[in-house]
Amino acid sequence: MAKEDHNREAIRSIHIGIGVMFWEHGHLAKAEEHYRWALALAGEDDDDGADRAAALTGLADCQQRHGNYRRAIKEALSAFGAALKTDPDPKLASGIALRLIGWYAELNKVRDAQTMLARCDELITARPDPSVQAELLSATAELHLDQERYSEARSAVDQAISIARDHRDPVNLRKALTVLALTHLHTGDLAAAREAIEESARYRVAGKDTSELALRGIIAHRCDRLGTARDLFRQLRDETSNRTRADVNDLVAWDFAGISWCYSVLVDDAEPARALEAFRQARPEPAEQTPALDDRMRFMVETLAQSDPRLEPVLTELAQFRPGRAG
């Protein structure tokens, strides 16, 4: 009997691992299939809840990339509950809480995001973990940015950078430096934004962190580093195209494809309609509205445009079908 239980546990782990692999390569439907198989097995005999939490988290990630925030949050909250029962490592629960903070923020559900911030902080206080603490501070900074509280954002992200440096944590150092670059853009310090994003670039893994790549391209363009900007936007176009080919409903990829087409409007005389088509693909009719995320995307387009009238049609149309928090 023990051998049979061990075999079932191994099969669950294999399905979760395959799901992660498919998700990382943008094959979201296949990833979801394997997570569901793992969840079915976990529902039968997963005593400590870890595999159940991991499978639900994977499903939530897939749903969010497809724009199904309501389902993603439901799965993530179930995963959070299962993870809290997993003893003794709270890192899994913290990771889920951090996802929820970001998703609530994109939906402009600030109170819910703050609630998850507090839950995550409680977990860190009970079982300190520098990696989770740095990631939580970066998430806090992003929430402050959405609310235009720039000094609070700077304070939080500076703490995140300090912790990540002290503990030689490249993943969270990259993330925090990207948030710092965005903070500098909001306060109009282009030189400081360039310094932060160029350091962040040292830690990026190709094919991941698409928002960081887009931000690098925008800053390079604004700093008149024309060759660098062209290379970065070409890479952004390639990466988003790969993702939309793997899954046409990858709405996150369509948003950044829209950014890449905005660049082409400025330098290659592309039609604004190409950018607008991508932004519309990122929010098809059934998808939920993401007011704060829409404001972030519009800020990126505005920063890239620098009042160039060629992108005015894009900004005008975006304000109509993705009005953000003003709508």
N, C-alpha and C positions, 0 to 999 in steps of 0.2 A: 504493500500500500504506500509506504514511504517513497519507494522508487517511482511509483506512478505519479505521486504528488510532485516529486522533483521534476519529472518529465513535463508535466503540465506547466510548472513554473518556468521551465526553460522555453517552452513553446510560446508562452506569453511574452517573455523577454525578447524572443526572436521577432514576433509580430511588432512589438513596440520599436525595436531597432530598425526593422524594415520600414515602418511608418516614418520614422525620423529621416531615414535616407531619402525616401520619396519626397517628403516635405521639403527637405533642403534643396532638392533638384526641381522643385516647382510642380511635381506631379501630385496635386492635392487630392484628387479623387482616389488614386491608388493608396496614398497615405491614409486617408480616412477609412478605406476598406480594412487595412491592417490594424488600425487603432480599434475599429469596431470588433474585429476578431479577438484582439487582446482583451477588450472590455468584456466581451461575452465570457471568456475563460476566467477573467478576474471576478466576475459576478458569481461564478460557481464556487471558487475555492481560494480566493486571495485573502488570506487571514489578516495581514497587516495593512492592507489598503494601498500599498505603494504602487503596485502595478495598475490598480484601478485608477488611482490619481494620475499616473503617467499617461494612461490611455485617454482619459477624459481631457487632460491638458492638450494632448495631440489633436483630439477632435476639436477642441476650442480654437486652437491655432488655425486649423483648416477653415472653420466657419468664419473666423474674423477676416482671413484673407479673401473670402468670398463676399464679405460685406454683411454677413448674417450676425450682427452684433448681439442681438437678443439671445440667439441660440448659443453663441460663443460664451457669453457671460453666464448663461445657465449651466453649461458644461463646466466652465471654470470654477463656478461656485461649488458645484458638486465635487470637483477635483480638490478644491481647497478643504472642504469638509473631510474628505477621505484622507488627505495628507495630514491633517491635524491629528488624526488617529494613529499616524505612523510614528513610532517611537524608536530612537530618541532624536533623529536628525530633523530639525525644522526647515532645512534648506529647500526642500520640495515645496512646502507650503508657502514659504517666502517668495519663491519664483512664480508661483501662481498668483499670489497677491500683487506682485509687481506687474504682471500682465494685466490684471484687472484695473490697476491704477491707470495704466496707459489707455485702456479701452474706454473706461469711464470718462477720462479726460477728453478723448477724441469726440465723444458724444456730448460733451459739455455738461456731464453729470458730476459737477465739482464736489458736491457733498458726498456722493458715493465714493469718489476717488479719495477724498480726505479720510473717509472711514477706513478704506483699505490701507492707506498710508499708516494710520494709527495701529491697525492690526499687524502690519508688517513690522512696525517699530516695536511692538510688544514682543514679537517673536525674536527680534534681534537683541532686545534687552535681556530676555530670558536665556538666550544662547547666542552670545556675540559671534558675529561672522563678518570680517572686514569686507569681503567681496559683496555680500548682500547689503551691508551698510552703504558702501560706495554706490551701488546701483539704486538704492532707495533715495539717496541724496540727489542723484541725477534725475530721478523721476520727480522728486520734489521741485527741483529747479525748473523742469519743463512745465509743471503745473503753475508755478509762479509766472513763467513767461506767458502762458495763455492768459493770465490775469493782468499782464503788463506790470508786474511787480518785479522790476529789473534788479534792484539792489538785493532783494531776497533771493532771486534766482542766482545772482552772482555769488552770494555767500554760500548757498547750498552746493553749487557746482565746484567752487573752490575747495570745499571740504571733501567732496567726492574725489577730486584730482589728487589731493594730498594723501588720502587713504590709499588710493590705487597706486600711487608712486611708492609709498612706504612699503606696501606689500607686494610690489612687482606684479601687479595685476593688469596685464595688457588689455584684456577685454573691457574692463570697466574704465581703464584710463582712456581708451579710444572713445568709449561712449560719453564720458564726462567732457573730454576735449571737444567733441562734436557739439554738445550742449553749450559749452563755453563759446564756441565760434558763433552759434546761433544767437546767444545773448549779446555778443559784441555787435552782430549785425543789427539787432533791434535797437541798440543804443548808438548806432552810426559809426562805430570804430572799425573800419574796414581793415586797417593794418593789423590790428589785434585779432580780428576774425581769421585773417589769412594765416597768422602765426599758429593759432590754435588748430585750425583745420589741417594744416600741413604736418603738424606733429601727430594728429589723429591718424592721418593717412598711413603712417608707418606701421600701424597695427591692424589695418583692414585686411580681411580675407576676401579675395575676388568672389563675386557672386552673392555676397552678403552685405547687409547694411546699406541698402540702396539709397536711403535718405542721406547718408554721409557722402556718398559719391556725388549725388545731385548738388549738395551744398558745396562741395569742393569745386565742382564745375562752375557754379554761379559765382563763387568768390574769385576764381581764376579769371572769369570773364570781366568782372567788375574791376579787377586789378590790372586789366590790359595784358594779361599773360595769354595771348591769343592762341599760340600753339598748344599750350597746356590745356586751355579750356576746350579746344577742339578735340583733343585726345580724350579728355574726361567725358565729354558729352557723347563721343562715339562709343566709349565703353558703356556709358549709361544706356544708350540706344541698344547696344548688343545684349546687355544683361536683361533689360526689360523685355526685349523681343524674345529672348530664350524663355523667359518666364511665361509670357502670354502664349507662346507656342505650346508650352507644356500644359498650360491650363488657361483657356481663354477667359475664364471667370476670375482670374487673379486680379482683383480690383486694386490692390496696392501697387502692383506692377503697372497697371494702366495709368495711375496717377503720375508716376515718375516718367512714363513714356510721354505723357503730356508735357512735362517739364522739358524733356529732351527736344520735343517738337517746337516749344517756345524758343529755344536756342536757335533752332534751324530757321525760324521766322526771321530772327535778327541777322544771321550771318549767311544764310543760304537762300534767302527769299522764298522760303516755304510759305504755303498758304496758312493763315491762322486757323482755318477750318480743320487742318490736320491735328493741331493741338487740342482744339475743342472736341473733336471726335474722341480722342483718347480720354479726356476728362469726363466726357459723357459715359464712355465705356466703364469708367471707374465708379459711376453711380447709376446703374440701370434702374428702372422703375421699382423693382421689388426691394432694392437695397435700402437700408436705413440711412437716414440723414446723419451726418457727422459734423455738426456746426464748428467745433473747435478745430478739427482736422481741416475742414474747408478753409478756415481762416489761415491756417499754417501754409496750405498750398498756395493761396492767393498771395501771401507775404513773399513766398519764394519767387512767384512770377513777377511781382512788383519790384523785388530786389534785382532780379535779372534784367527787367525792362529799363529801370532807371529813367522812367517817364518817356521812353521811346514810343512814339505813336503807333509803331507797327504792331505792338502787343496790346494796344487799347481795345481792339475787337475781342480779344481773348478775355481780358479783364472785365469788359462790359457784360459779355455773355456769362462768364463765371458768376458774376454778381446776381444774375437772374436765376440760373438753375442750380447753383450751389451758393446760396447767399450767406452761409455761415451763421454766426450768432446775431447778425443784423437782421436776418430774415424772419 
